[in-house]
Amino acid sequence: MKSLLYVFVLLHVICTSAQTEKFKGQAPITIVPTTAKPIQKQWKGLYKFDSEKVVFSNDFEGARLNGIVQDSIGHFTALITSENTPINPSPWYAFKVWSPESRSIFVTLTYQEGAKHRYYPKLSTDGLQWSPLDTVAYTEYEKGEEAFGSGSLAKKVRLNLTVGPDILWIAGQELQSSTHVFNWMKKQSSKKYVQQRPIGKSREGRPMKVLTIGDERSKNMLMVISRQHPPEVTGYLAMKAFVETITGDSKLARRFRKKFTTYVVPLMNPDGVDNGHWRHNTGGTDLNRDWANFNQPETKAVQQFMEERVKQTQGKFYFGIDFHSTWDDIYYTVDPKLKGNMPGLVPDWLAALKVALDGYDPNIKPNDKLEPTAVSRNHFFVHYGAEALVFEIGDNTPRAFIQRKGRAGANALMQLMLDRL
C-alpha cells in the first residue's frame, strides 16, 4: 500500500508542476439563511447479496452509502446522495465491504442529479491506515475538461476492488470521525500544559470540545478551528500538524506558550462528520455561513466561548485561523489595508512560509468585504480584531507536504508573534 501512496503523490506532483492554470479561488460567498432546515437521514445497516456472498455496510461513524444494487455477476452500482439541497459539490462516500472468499468485484459510484465524483478513493484494512486505490483499478466516466471545480469532475467512477474475509474500507478521504478526533485531543491533553474541556453540544448532543494550550489566564490569545465541513479532511490534517508543533517541545514552542495561549476546536461539526454529510450540520446548514446570526448550536458554542475568554482575561485574540479543504491550496486572507490587533501579521507570516518551504509560492486571495460577518474569518477579525484567514488545503495535496506546511506555518507564526509582542 505504501507503493500505491508513492505513485499517488508522484502523480499529483507531476500534474501540479505541469499545470498552467492557477486556482483563482472560489466566488464571493453568498449570504444564505442559517435557520434549521430538514435533512434526509441515511438508512444504516448491511446490504447483503447472498448469491454473490458479498456484504456492504454503512453502519459506522462517517459512513455514506445511500443504496447499492447488483447489476450482474461481480458488478455493483452504489448511490451516494447528500443530506439536503442545495449543497456544495463535495460528495462524500464511505463504506465497508467483505466476502467469505477472496475475489475481485467492480463497484460503480453514482450520485444524485447534478452531483459528480470529487474525492479519489482511499482504502484501508483497519480504518486507521489509508492508501489511495491503485490507478489501474480506477475508471472515470464523462469527465469534465476544466482544471478546477465541478467542471473538472467525472459523473461516475468504477472501482475494481479485491475483497475477502477481512473488512475493506473505502472512503473519499481518510476517515476521521469524532472518535478519531477526540482520541487525538486526549493524546494532546496528556501534556501538562494542554487541557481539554467541553464548551457545548452539537444539535444531536455530541460534545463540542476545546483544547487550551498554555495558561488560560493569558491575555494574549489565538483561535484555531477546523472541520466545519465534514469531508474537508486535508484541512484537518494540516491543523493537526500546526497544533502539534505548538504543543511540541521545541525551544520556540516553549517560549510561545509562556506568552500566548492557543485555543483549538478541531471538530466544529461532529454531527455532520459522524453522519457522513457532504457539507451541513444536522440543522441542514452550512456552519461557515452562520457567524453573523449564530442560529446553530455549534457556532454559538464557539462564539460564547470566545466572549467568555475576552471577558475573563480582559485580553485580546491576536490571531484566528480556520482550516478547510478545496480544489487546490489557497489562503483567503483579510485585505492588508484593514488593521487588526497585530497589523501585517498574516502577510508577513505567508512571506515567511514561502521562505521556509523552498520553491513554494502561496496562493493568496485577500478580501476587504467583511460584513455581514457570516464566515468565521470575518467574525474573528470584525468582532475581536484578530488577524484572521482561511487556510485551504487541496483535496489531493500530498500528505507529507501537508505535514510540512502545518509545521512550517506554526513555527513561522510563533516566531513572528513573539517578535511583535
N, C-alpha and C positions, 0 to 999 in steps of 0.2 A: 504493500500500500504506500510505502514511502516513495517508491519509484514513480508511482502514479502522481503523487503530490508534486514531485520534482518536475514531471512533464507538464503538469497544470501550471505551475509557477513559470516555467520556461516559456510556455505558450503565451502567458499573459505578458511577460517581459518583451517577447518578440512583437506581439500585437501592439503594445504600448509604444515601443520605440519606432514602429513603422507608421503609427497613427499620425495623420497630418492635421486632423481636426481636433482642436482642444475643446473640452467640455465647457460650454458657456454658462452653465448653471441653470437652475430652474427659473421659471417665470415668477414674477412677484406673487406673493401669497394672496389667496382670495379669502376675504373675511366671510366666514360662514357661521350660522347659528351653532351653539355648542350645548344647547339643552339636549337631554337624553332622547335617543331615537331607538326604535326596536332593532334587534339583531336576530339572525337566524342561527340557532344553536345546531351544531352538527351532532348527528347520532354517533354515539361511541360504542364500539364493540368489535366483534370478529366478523370478517367476511370469509366464509368457508366455501371452497369449491371442491366438493367431495370427489368428483370424477378425476380431478387433477391432483388431489391431495395437496392443495396449496391453500394457505391461510394468510390473509392480510389483516392487520389490526391498526386501529387509530385510538386505542384505549390507553393513552398515556399523555402526560403533560406535554403540550406543544404540538400535538398531532393535528394534521389537517388532511382528511381524506373523506370526501362527501359521498362517494359512491364508487363502485367498481363492478364491471361485468366481464364475463369471459366471451371473447369473440370467436375463438377457435382453439384447437389444442395448443397449449402453451402461450397463448396470446390473451392479454387482458387490457381493458381500457378503463382508466381512472378518471373521475370527475373531481375537479377542485373548484370550489366556489367561495366567495367572500362572505363575511359576516353580515354585511348590508351594502347598499349602494346609495349614492355614488361613492367611489372609492379610488384611492391612488393605485396605479398599476404595480402592485407588489404581491403577486400571487404566491403565497406561502403554501408549502406542502410538506408533510412529514408522515411516514407510516412505517410499519414493520411487515416483514413477510418471511415465511418459513415453509418447509415441506419435509416430510419424513425421509425422503431420499434426495440426494444431490442431483440437481437438474438445472437446465437453462430455461428461462422464461422471458417473454417480452411484455413490458408494461408501457402503454402509451398514456401520457399525461395530457388531459384536455381541460379546458377552462370554460367558464361562463361566457356568454356573448360579450364581445368587446375586450376580453382579457387575453393576455398572451403569456407565454412561458418566460420567466425572468431569471430565476436562480439556477445555476449549474448544479446538478445533483451531487450530493456528498453521501458517502457510505460509511457505516460503522457496524462493528460486530458487538459492541458493548454500550453504545450510546454515549461514550466519552471521547474516544479517539476517532477522528474523522479524516477521510481522504476523498478526493474527487473521483467520480466514476471515470474509468478509462475512456478516452475519447473514441476508441473504436467501437464501444458499446453504446454510443450516443448518436441519435439521428434527429435532426431538426426538419420541420416541415413548414413551408410557407413563411420563410424568414424574411424580415424586412431588410432594407439596404442602407438605412441610416446608421450613423456612427454611434448615437446615443439615444436613449429614451425608448418609448414603446415602438417607434418606427424601426428599431433595430432588432426586435424580438421575433421569435417564431410563434406560430399559432398553437403548435403542439409539438411534443417530442416523444421519441420512443427510446426506452431504456432496455438494454439486454442484461439481465441480472442472473447471476448464479446463486441459487438458493438451496438450502439443505436443512438439516435438523436444528442447526444453530440460527438464532434470530438474526436477520439482516435488517438494519435500519437504513432508511432512505429519507433525506431531507434536503430542503433548498439551501440551507446553511447549517453549520454546526449547531446542534440542539443545545440551547442554553435556557432552560426553563427556570422557574422560580426556585426550585430545589437546587439547581446548579449555582445560581446567583447567590442564594442565601448561604450555601456551603462556602463559597468564596469569601463572602463577608465574614463568616465565622472564623475562617483562617486568618484574615487580615486583623480581626479584633483580638486575636491571641497575643498580639503585641501590646505591651503595656501602655503605649501612647495612642492606641486606637480603641475606640469603643463603638458599639452599635446599639441602636435603640429604635423602637417603633415611633413613627410620627403620625400615624393614622391608619386607615384601612381603605382598600380599594372598594369598588362598587359591589363586588362579590364577597368582600370580607377578608381578602388576603392582606397580610401586613404590608404597609409601606415603611421601609426601613432606611435609616441614615447611618453612615459611618462618620464618626468625628475623629479626625486625625490631628492631634495636638491638644492644646489646653482650651477647653470650651469657654473659658473666661476671657480669651484673647479678643481684643478689639479689631484685629486685622483678619479678615475672613475671605475665603474663596468658596464658590458653589459649583459642584460638578454633578451633572445628571446624564442619564442615558436610557435607552430603550423606551422612549415614548411611543415608538412604532415597533411592533413586535418582531418583524423579520430582519431588522437592521442590526444584525449580529456583528458585522465588521466594525461598526462604530463602538459597540460594546467591548470588543477585543482591544481596540485602541485605548478605550477608557481604562480597562484593566491594567494595561502596561503603564499608562500615565499615573494611575493611583499607586500601583505597586512601587513605582520609582519614588514617589513622595513618602511612602511608608518604609522605604528601604533604609539601609544602614550606612549610606554614604555620608561623608562629612557635610556635603551640601544639604542633603535631606535633613540631617540632624539640626543644622543651623536654621533651616527654613521652618521646621516645626516649632522652634523656640519663639519665632516671631509671628508666624501665621498659622491659623487653624483652617483646615480644609474640610468641608462637609460634602459628602458624596451620597447621592441617591441613585444607585446603579440600575434600579428596576422601577421605572416610572409607571409601567403599565403591566403589572403582574397578571391581571385577568386576561388581557389580550395575548400575552405571551403563552400562558398555560392553555388557553383555548385555541391556539393556533390561528389567531386573527391575522389578516393581511395588514391592517392599519389601525383599527379603532379599539377603544376600551369596550366594556360590556354595556356602556351607555350609548354605543353606536357612534362615538365622537372621536375625532382626531384631537388628541390631547394637546398637540402643539398648535392648536388654534384657540385654546381656552385660557390663555394667560392674560386676558383682559376681564373676562366675566367670571371665571372660576366656578363654572357650573358643575364640574366633575370633581369627585372627592380626591382624586389623585393629584391634580394640580392644586386644589385647595389646601391639601396637606402640606405641600412644599411652600406655598405662599405663606401660610400661617407659621410654619417653622422659621422661615427667614425673618418674618416680622418679629417673632419671639426673640431670635438671636440678636437682632439690632436693638431691641428694647432692653434686653437683659445685659448686654455688654456695653451699650452706648457706643458701639463701634461701627465699622463700615465693611461692606463687601467690596473688595478691590477687583475681583475677577470672577466671571461666571462663564462656564462652558457647557455646551450641550452636544453630546456625541451622537451622530446619526450615520446612516449609510445612504448612498445614492449611486448613480451610474458610474461616477469616477471621483477621485479625490478632489475636494474643493473646500475652501474656507469662506463662510458667509460672515462677514465682519460688519461692525458699525463704522460708518464713514469717519475717517480720522479727524475731520474738521469738528466733529462733536466730541466734547471733552467730558470724561467721567472722573472718577476718583484717582486715577493714575494715568493721565493723558499720554498717549503714544505707546502704551504698553503692548497692545496687540500688534501694531505694525513692527515694532522692534522685536517682538517675540518671533514673528514669522520670518523676519530677516535673519535672526539668529538660527532659526530652524533650517533655513536654506544653507547656511554655512555649515551647520552640524551634519547635514545629510548631503554629502558630496554629490553634485550633479542633479540635485533635486530643486525644482522650481515650483514653489507653492502656487496653486491656482486660487486667487483671491478675488472675491466679489463683494465689495463694500455696499452698504445700504444706509441712506440717510432718512428713510421714511419709517419711523419707529412707532407711530401711533395711528390707530389703536394698537396697543402692545401685542395682543394676540399670540405671538410666539415667545418662547422662553427668553431668547436673546434680548428682545426688545424690553421685556419686563425687567430683566436683570439690570439693564442699562438705565431705563427711564425711572424706575422706582428706587433703585439702590445706588445708582452711579457706578455700578460695576463695569469695568471694561469687559465686553462680552462678545462671544461669537458662537457660531455653529460649526463644529468640526466634523465634516462629512468624509467618510471613507468609502471608496469604490467597492461595489459588490465583490469584485474579483481581485482586489488588491492582494498581492502575495502576503501570506500571514507573517512571514519573517520580517517583511518591511513594515507591516502594521506595528509589530513589536518595537522596531527601531524608531518609528515615528512617535509612538507613545512615550518611550523612554527619553528620546532626544527632546521632545516637546516639554516634558516635565522638568528636565534638567535646565533647559534654557529659560523656562518661566521662573523657576525658583531663583536662579541667579539674578535675573533682571529685577524681580520684585524685591529681593534683598538689597540690591544696589540702590533702589529708589526709596526705600523707607527705613 
